[in-house]
Amino acid sequence: MSPKMRRNFPGAFLALDRGNGAWQLTRAAPHRLEVFLRDAEQGAARAFGMAPTVDLGIEWRAKTVLLTFMSGDRVATVEAAFAIVHEPLGHLYESLPLVSIDADARRFWRRIFRLVRIPGGRYLLKALTRLGKRRGS
């Protein structure tokens, strides 16, 4: 399966110059998206600053990244050395088989943490675990 070498992102982006050729492009709607650029070409400030950046296309090449977008009524391009697209997923953990703690386990851990909080409780907990190891062997 070959990786996607080009992605298109509709919508308006806000361009923020982070200095030294680093840029952050942020889109709020339809869902939040951030694009981070490193080592953008010298003309990036002029291209991003002319008008709102709309309909961003990113093409990853062998050694560079080419961004194509609408700026005002014309198509503009910016070349950079590196681009990361961050798309936060709202329900990322819902599909993972995460362990849930039942009432007995919650009660056990509450007792352990309560014991550790009292003065000398950490030493008492160590003594109890050593005693449990001797009895279990």
N, C-alpha and C positions, 0 to 999 in steps of 0.2 A: 504494500500500500504506500503510495507516494504521498509525502506531506504537501499540504496546500502551499503553493508558492505565491499566491495572490489572494487577497481578501478585499472585499468592498464593504464599506460602512456608510450607510446613508445617514443623513442628519447633519446638524450644524455642530462644529467643534470650536471650542475656545482654545486658542494657542497661547501658551505661557512660556516665555524665554527663561530657562534656568541657568543661562550663562555657559560660556565655553563650548558652544555648539550643542548644548543639551536643551531639548524642548519637551514640553508636556502638552498633549492635545487631549481635551476632555469633552465628552459628550454626555449630556444629562438625560436626553430623551431619544428614542423610546425606552431604552434602558441604559444605565450608566456604563461608560466605556472610557478607558484611558489608554493613550498611546505615548510611550516614552521613547524619545529619539536621542541618540548620542552621535557626536561628531557630524552635525548637519552642515551642509555647505554654507558658504558665506552669504549667499542671497536668501537664506531662509527667513530672516527678519523682514525683508521686503516682501517676500511671497506670502507669509502668514499675516503681515500687518496691513496689507492693502485693503482687505474686506473680510467679512466672515468666511471661515473655511467650511465648505459644504461638500458632502458626498466624497469622502476620503477613500482612495484606493491605495493599497500597500502591496508592493511587489518585492519579494525577497529574491535577490540575485546571489551569485556566488560570493561576492565580497562586499556588496553594498545593498541598500534598500532604497527603492524609488517610491516616493509618495506622489500621487496625482490627486488633485482636488479642484473644485470650483472655488474661485475667489472673485467675487463680484460677478461679472458676466463673461469671464474668461477662464480657461483651464491653466492651472499653474502646477509646476512640479518642483519637488525638493528631493535632493539625494542626501542620504545619511549612511553612516557606517553600521548602524545598529538600530533596531526597532523592537520594542516589546509591546504587545497588546494585552492589556489587563481587562478581562471581562468578568466582573464578580458574578457569581452564581448564587442566587437567593436560597435555593434549596439544595445545596451541595451535599449536606450530610444525611439527607432523608433516605437516600438509596443505600447507604452503607450499613452493614450488619453490626451496629454498635451494641455493646453489652449494656443492658439496663440493670440497675441495682434494685433488688426487691426490698421490702420493708425490713426483713431480718438483717440484711447486709447493711442497710442504712443505720439501723440501731447499733450494730456492732461497731461501725466506724465512728459513729457519734460518741460512743463510750471510750474508744481508743483516744480520740482527739481531746475529749474532756479530761481523761487521765493524764495526758501529756501536758496539758495546760497548767495543772496544779504544781506548786513547787515540789521538786523531787519526783514528779510523776514520770519523767523520762527514765530515771533509774529504776523505779518500781516496774515499769513496763519491760525493761531489760531483764530484771530478775524474774518476772513472770514468764518471759519467753524462754529463758534458760531452764526454768523449772519444767515448762511444757516439753522442751526437747528431751530432758532426762526421762520424763514419764513416757514419752512417745517411743523411745529407743528400746 
